[in-house]
């Protein structure tokens, strides 16, 4: 039977599965791959068309995957396909930008030889990660993928939840529904979960650059008054730039042609990598914080951005989501092994207990860091520069911060060990 006929049949039936996943982006796809690896059947319900997840064209988007997240990709047998194009992050150099918006000579340096486990992380391009995950979702025996589909109703019973699908007679019956549909999840709202948070009046400008000189696997984080600027090494002589500006300035900058855009970026970027040129597209993402007031409801759990949307100041968003998924997978699997109902309140409370504190504490910590550095106070500038220098001279503290950035602190789920 061809794919078209398969889709028609799926639209007129009741799909019974272990887990229904709302959202087919990175978090939803990783959750489905984890579930399949642990013997669980899933149904992904995605409002977007699946083909937008499969493009292999270079558009500049990339992700800084912490060491613990790379371990998880290895455990899921995804790493062999990603390693050949992944760029290790050997060193990280952090500096405080002055009022003139140039980096201070005082620098915090996380060096590769300070972490026994190896590189602190790897840069992985979206064009390699997303299609690979989509390919792994084609196992029709374990994963059903409903794209361009929306949930319009839910009926939760004592042992399962039945989801009604818009535009058809399909229903999805699952023991557990996992919301992975992004910040301020619409499904979470339907489940009675509220959010707290605020708008930053900042926007992340994201692009990739080709440059003349090699980056040597060094990542840079410059704290500027309008917001942080991250320069992250990619495969070959290319780097990803995550450049935070005030929303007020963003519209003007994004309206510029490529050369004028680079003229604005160059004073912030510097000339340490020689001549630079844009590679791929330019993106702009308005920034806000959204923290779910709880991670679970009746037969519902939240992961990744649906649980905690945070400032990208330290590149921790996707890594925190990976830890959510690894922890939830472990709790579900262990409960199933013990013969428990893994969608029950009793089991889901373990996930709330494990990830609830981090889901709130990490976004708030990054918020505080952004507020401390994203301002033009000369007094705070001097204090920040002094603080960076002091931390750089304290090896034990610096090593603790390195392990935190690499995702190696705290209680790690089995997939990250």
C-alpha positions as CSV (number, residue, x, y, z in Angstrom):
1,X,0.0,0.0,0.0
2,X,1.5,3.4,-0.9
3,X,2.1,6.3,1.5
4,X,-0.9,8.3,0.3
5,X,-3.3,5.4,1.0
6,X,-1.6,4.8,4.3
7,X,-2.3,8.4,5.3
8,X,-5.9,8.2,4.3
9,X,-6.5,5.0,6.4
10,X,-4.8,6.7,9.4
11,X,-7.2,9.6,9.2
12,X,-10.2,7.3,9.7
13,X,-9.2,5.0,12.6
14,X,-8.4,4.9,16.3
15,X,-4.7,4.6,16.8
16,X,-3.8,2.9,20.1
17,X,-0.2,3.6,21.3
18,X,1.9,3.8,24.4
19,X,2.8,7.5,24.0
20,X,1.3,10.3,22.0
21,X,3.8,13.1,21.3
22,X,2.6,16.6,20.4
23,X,5.1,18.3,18.1
24,X,7.4,16.8,15.5
25,X,10.4,19.1,15.9
26,X,13.7,18.2,17.4
27,X,12.3,17.5,20.9
28,X,9.4,15.5,19.7
29,X,11.6,13.5,17.3
30,X,14.2,12.7,20.0
31,X,11.5,11.7,22.4
32,X,10.1,9.2,19.8
33,X,13.5,7.8,19.1
34,X,14.1,7.3,22.9
35,X,10.8,5.7,23.3
36,X,11.4,3.3,20.5
37,X,14.8,2.3,21.9
38,X,13.0,1.4,25.1
39,X,10.4,-0.8,23.5
40,X,7.6,1.8,23.5
41,X,5.2,2.6,20.6
42,X,4.6,6.3,19.9
43,X,2.3,8.5,17.7
44,X,3.7,11.9,16.8
45,X,1.0,14.6,16.1
46,X,2.6,17.6,14.4
47,X,0.8,20.7,13.2
48,X,3.5,21.3,10.6
49,X,4.2,19.4,7.4
50,X,6.9,16.8,7.9
51,X,8.9,17.8,4.8
52,X,10.1,21.0,6.4
53,X,11.9,18.8,8.9
54,X,13.9,17.0,6.3
55,X,15.7,19.7,4.3
56,X,19.5,19.1,3.9
57,X,20.2,22.6,2.5
58,X,22.7,24.6,4.5
59,X,20.9,27.6,6.1
60,X,23.3,28.3,9.0
61,X,21.3,27.0,11.9
62,X,23.3,24.9,14.3
63,X,23.3,23.7,17.9
64,X,25.8,23.6,20.7
65,X,25.4,20.1,22.1
66,X,26.9,19.6,25.5
67,X,29.1,16.6,26.3
68,X,26.2,14.9,28.1
69,X,23.9,15.4,25.1
70,X,26.5,13.9,22.8
71,X,26.7,10.9,25.1
72,X,22.9,10.6,24.7
73,X,23.2,10.8,20.9
74,X,25.8,8.0,21.1
75,X,23.5,5.8,23.3
76,X,20.7,6.3,20.7
77,X,23.1,5.2,17.9
78,X,22.8,8.6,16.2
79,X,26.3,9.8,16.7
80,X,28.1,7.8,14.0
81,X,26.1,9.7,11.4
82,X,26.7,13.1,13.0
83,X,30.3,12.9,14.1
84,X,31.8,13.3,10.6
85,X,30.3,16.8,10.2
86,X,30.2,17.8,13.9
87,X,32.8,20.3,15.2
88,X,34.3,19.7,18.6
89,X,34.3,22.7,21.0
90,X,37.8,22.5,22.6
91,X,38.0,25.9,24.3
92,X,35.5,28.6,25.4
93,X,36.6,32.2,25.9
94,X,34.3,34.6,27.7
95,X,34.8,38.4,27.8
96,X,32.8,41.4,28.9
97,X,32.1,44.1,26.3
98,X,32.5,47.7,27.3
99,X,30.3,50.7,26.7
100,X,32.0,51.0,23.3
101,X,30.7,47.5,22.6
102,X,34.1,45.9,22.1
103,X,35.3,42.9,24.1
104,X,37.4,43.5,27.2
105,X,41.0,42.1,27.4
106,X,40.0,40.4,30.6
107,X,38.9,36.9,29.7
108,X,37.5,33.7,31.3
109,X,39.1,30.8,29.5
110,X,37.7,27.2,29.7
111,X,40.4,25.1,28.2
112,X,40.2,21.6,26.7
113,X,42.8,20.1,29.1
114,X,40.7,21.1,32.1
115,X,38.0,18.6,31.4
116,X,39.0,14.9,31.6
117,X,36.0,13.7,29.6
118,X,37.1,15.4,26.3
119,X,35.6,18.3,24.4
120,X,33.0,20.3,26.3
121,X,30.6,19.8,23.5
122,X,30.1,19.7,19.7
123,X,28.5,22.0,17.2
124,X,25.9,20.1,15.1
125,X,24.3,21.7,12.0
126,X,20.5,21.6,11.8
127,X,20.7,20.2,8.2
128,X,22.4,17.1,9.5
129,X,20.5,16.5,12.8
130,X,16.9,17.1,11.7
131,X,16.8,14.9,8.6
132,X,18.6,12.1,10.5
133,X,15.9,12.1,13.2
134,X,13.2,12.2,10.5
135,X,14.7,9.1,8.9
136,X,14.6,7.3,12.3
137,X,10.9,8.1,12.6
138,X,10.1,6.0,9.5
139,X,9.8,2.8,11.5
140,X,6.0,2.3,11.0
141,X,5.8,-0.7,13.4
142,X,6.8,1.5,16.4
143,X,6.2,5.1,15.3
144,X,3.2,6.6,13.6
145,X,3.7,10.2,12.3
146,X,0.6,12.4,11.7
147,X,1.7,15.7,10.2
148,X,-0.4,18.8,9.4
149,X,-2.6,17.6,12.2
150,X,-4.0,19.3,15.3
151,X,-5.6,18.0,18.5
152,X,-9.0,19.6,19.0
153,X,-10.1,17.6,22.1
154,X,-9.0,15.2,24.8
155,X,-10.8,12.8,27.0
156,X,-8.8,11.4,29.9
157,X,-9.9,8.2,31.5
158,X,-8.5,6.1,34.4
159,X,-5.9,4.3,32.2
160,X,-5.5,6.4,29.0
161,X,-6.2,9.6,27.2
162,X,-8.1,9.8,23.9
163,X,-7.2,12.6,21.6
164,X,-9.6,13.9,18.8
165,X,-7.9,15.1,15.6
166,X,-9.1,18.1,13.6
167,X,-10.3,17.5,10.1
168,X,-10.9,13.8,10.3
169,X,-12.4,10.9,12.3
170,X,-9.1,9.8,13.7
171,X,-8.6,9.4,17.4
172,X,-5.4,8.6,19.2
173,X,-5.5,6.6,22.4
174,X,-2.4,6.7,24.6
175,X,-1.4,5.9,28.1
176,X,0.7,9.2,28.2
177,X,0.7,12.4,26.2
178,X,4.0,14.3,26.0
179,X,3.9,17.9,25.0
180,X,6.9,18.9,22.9
181,X,5.2,21.7,20.9
182,X,7.4,24.6,22.0
183,X,7.1,27.6,24.3
184,X,3.7,28.3,25.9
185,X,2.5,24.9,24.6
186,X,-1.1,25.1,23.4
187,X,-1.6,21.5,24.5
188,X,-0.2,22.2,28.0
189,X,-2.8,25.1,28.3
190,X,-5.6,22.6,27.4
191,X,-4.3,20.4,30.2
192,X,-4.6,23.2,32.7
193,X,-0.9,24.0,33.0
194,X,-0.1,27.8,33.2
195,X,3.1,29.6,32.5
196,X,5.0,32.5,34.0
197,X,7.6,34.6,32.2
198,X,8.2,37.9,30.4
199,X,9.4,39.4,27.2
200,X,13.1,40.4,27.1
201,X,12.7,43.2,24.5
202,X,15.7,41.5,22.8
203,X,15.9,39.5,19.6
204,X,18.5,36.9,18.7
205,X,20.0,37.5,15.2
206,X,21.4,34.2,14.0
207,X,23.6,33.6,10.9
208,X,26.6,31.6,9.8
209,X,29.9,33.1,8.5
210,X,32.7,31.9,6.4
211,X,36.0,33.3,7.5
212,X,39.6,33.5,6.3
213,X,41.4,32.1,9.3
214,X,40.8,28.7,11.2
215,X,38.8,28.9,14.4
216,X,40.7,26.0,16.0
217,X,37.6,24.8,17.7
218,X,37.3,27.8,20.0
219,X,33.9,29.2,21.0
220,X,33.6,32.8,22.1
221,X,31.0,34.6,24.2
222,X,31.2,38.3,24.4
223,X,28.8,40.1,26.7
224,X,27.7,43.4,25.1
225,X,25.4,46.1,26.5
226,X,22.5,45.2,24.0
227,X,22.9,41.5,24.7
228,X,25.4,38.6,24.3
229,X,27.3,37.7,21.1
230,X,28.3,34.1,20.7
231,X,30.7,32.9,18.0
232,X,30.6,29.1,17.7
233,X,32.9,27.0,15.5
234,X,31.4,25.0,12.7
235,X,33.0,22.4,10.4
236,X,35.8,23.9,8.2
237,X,36.3,27.7,8.3
238,X,32.8,28.6,9.3
239,X,31.2,29.8,12.5
240,X,27.7,30.2,13.8
241,X,26.9,33.6,15.2
242,X,24.1,34.2,17.8
243,X,23.9,37.9,18.1
244,X,21.5,39.4,20.6
245,X,20.2,43.0,20.0
246,X,17.5,45.1,21.4
247,X,14.2,44.5,19.6
248,X,14.1,48.2,18.8
249,X,17.2,47.9,16.7
250,X,16.5,44.5,15.2
251,X,14.0,45.5,12.6
252,X,16.4,48.1,11.1
253,X,19.3,45.6,11.1
254,X,17.3,42.8,9.5
255,X,16.1,45.2,6.8
256,X,19.7,45.8,5.6
257,X,21.3,44.0,2.7
258,X,24.0,41.4,3.5
259,X,27.0,43.8,3.2
260,X,25.4,46.5,5.4
261,X,24.4,43.8,7.9
262,X,28.0,42.7,8.1
263,X,29.1,46.3,8.5
264,X,27.0,46.4,11.7
265,X,28.3,43.0,12.9
266,X,32.0,43.6,12.2
267,X,32.8,46.0,15.1
268,X,31.3,43.5,17.5
269,X,32.8,40.4,15.8
270,X,36.4,41.8,15.4
271,X,39.0,40.7,12.8
272,X,40.6,37.8,14.6
273,X,39.3,35.4,12.0
274,X,40.2,37.6,9.1
275,X,37.8,38.5,6.3
276,X,34.2,37.3,6.9
277,X,31.2,36.7,4.6
278,X,27.7,35.5,5.2
279,X,27.0,31.8,4.6
280,X,23.3,30.7,4.4
281,X,20.3,32.6,5.6
282,X,19.8,35.2,8.3
283,X,17.2,34.6,11.1
284,X,15.7,36.7,13.9
285,X,14.1,35.1,17.0
286,X,12.3,37.4,19.5
287,X,13.3,36.4,23.1
288,X,11.0,35.7,26.0
289,X,11.1,33.5,29.1
290,X,8.3,31.0,29.7
291,X,8.4,28.6,32.6
292,X,5.6,26.0,33.1
293,X,4.3,26.2,36.7
294,X,4.3,22.4,36.7
295,X,5.7,19.8,34.3
296,X,2.9,17.2,34.6
297,X,-0.9,17.0,34.6
298,X,-3.3,14.1,34.4
299,X,-1.5,11.7,31.9
300,X,0.5,14.6,30.5
301,X,4.2,15.5,30.7
302,X,6.1,18.5,29.3
303,X,9.6,18.4,27.8
304,X,12.1,20.9,26.3
305,X,10.7,24.4,25.4
306,X,7.2,23.3,26.3
307,X,8.5,23.0,29.9
308,X,11.0,25.9,30.0
309,X,11.8,28.6,27.3
310,X,15.0,30.3,28.4
311,X,17.4,33.0,27.2
312,X,20.0,31.6,24.8
313,X,22.8,33.4,26.6
314,X,24.7,30.1,27.4
315,X,23.3,27.8,24.8
316,X,21.6,25.6,27.3
317,X,18.0,25.4,25.9
318,X,18.3,22.3,23.7
319,X,20.6,20.6,26.2
320,X,18.1,21.1,29.1
321,X,15.5,19.7,26.8
322,X,17.6,16.6,26.1
323,X,18.0,16.1,29.8
324,X,14.2,16.3,30.2
325,X,13.7,13.6,27.6
326,X,16.4,11.3,29.0
327,X,15.0,11.6,32.5
328,X,11.4,11.1,31.4
329,X,12.4,8.1,29.3
330,X,14.2,6.5,32.2
331,X,11.2,7.0,34.6
332,X,8.7,5.6,32.0
333,X,10.9,2.6,31.2
334,X,11.6,1.7,34.9
335,X,7.9,2.0,35.8
336,X,7.0,-0.2,32.9
337,X,9.6,-2.8,34.0
338,X,8.0,-2.8,37.4
339,X,4.5,-3.3,35.9
340,X,3.4,0.2,36.9
341,X,1.1,2.4,34.9
342,X,3.7,4.8,33.5
343,X,1.1,7.5,32.7
344,X,-0.2,7.6,36.3
345,X,0.1,10.6,38.6
346,X,2.3,8.5,40.9
347,X,4.9,7.8,38.2
348,X,4.8,11.3,36.6
349,X,5.4,12.9,40.0
350,X,8.9,11.3,39.9
351,X,9.6,13.3,36.7
352,X,8.3,16.5,38.4
353,X,10.5,15.9,41.3
354,X,13.6,15.1,39.2
355,X,13.4,17.9,36.6
356,X,11.1,20.5,38.3
357,X,13.8,22.4,40.1
358,X,16.1,22.7,37.1
359,X,13.2,23.6,34.9
360,X,12.7,26.8,36.9
361,X,16.2,27.5,38.3
362,X,18.2,27.4,35.0
363,X,15.9,29.9,33.1
364,X,16.0,32.2,36.2
365,X,19.8,31.9,36.5
366,X,20.2,32.8,32.8
367,X,17.8,35.6,33.2
368,X,19.9,37.0,36.0
369,X,23.1,36.6,34.0
370,X,21.5,38.5,31.0
371,X,20.3,41.3,33.3
372,X,23.7,41.6,34.9
373,X,25.6,41.9,31.6
374,X,23.1,43.5,29.1
375,X,23.3,47.1,30.3
376,X,25.5,50.1,29.9
377,X,26.4,50.8,33.6
378,X,30.1,51.7,33.9
379,X,30.1,50.6,37.5
380,X,28.7,47.1,36.6
381,X,31.1,46.9,33.7
382,X,34.0,47.3,36.0
383,X,32.6,44.8,38.5
384,X,31.9,42.3,35.6
385,X,35.4,42.6,34.3
386,X,36.9,42.1,37.7
387,X,34.6,39.1,38.4
388,X,35.6,37.4,35.1
389,X,39.3,37.9,36.0
390,X,38.8,36.5,39.5
391,X,37.0,33.3,38.3
392,X,39.6,32.7,35.7
393,X,42.2,32.6,38.5
394,X,40.3,30.1,40.6
395,X,40.9,26.6,39.0
396,X,38.4,24.7,41.2
397,X,35.6,27.1,40.6
398,X,36.3,27.3,36.9
399,X,36.3,23.5,36.7
400,X,32.9,23.4,38.4
401,X,31.5,25.9,35.9
402,X,33.0,23.9,33.0
403,X,31.3,20.7,34.2
404,X,28.0,22.5,34.5
405,X,28.4,23.9,30.9
406,X,29.2,20.4,29.7
407,X,26.1,19.0,31.3
408,X,28.1,16.7,33.7
409,X,26.9,18.0,37.0
410,X,23.9,16.8,39.0
411,X,22.0,13.5,38.7
412,X,22.4,12.3,35.1
413,X,19.9,10.0,33.5
414,X,21.3,6.7,32.3
415,X,21.3,7.8,28.6
416,X,23.8,10.6,29.5
417,X,26.1,8.5,31.7
